Amino acid sequence: MSDKEITCNVLKVFKEQNTRRGKTRIHIIQWGKYAPVLEKREYWYDDEDQEKTGKLKGINSEDLKVILENTEEIEKLLEKKEEG
């Protein structure tokens, strides 16, 4: 069985906040060949200080303000098609 590599392309980070274990980001991200998505996700660091993808997180009122302030740019990035 071969491991499939999933590429991750971060199109824009709108908010980044340090947490106890790492960081939480609100960003537009494109996983592999799939369409871009807006997500709030936790990232953590392993013993070798390598960043690892964590859980999706809920959105609070502060996050909503960031999203509303950037609605036009978010909309354009979500419409972006895969290049190549």
Helices and strands as residue ranges (DSSP letters): E 8-18, E 22-31, E 37-45, E 51-56, H 61-69, H 71-78
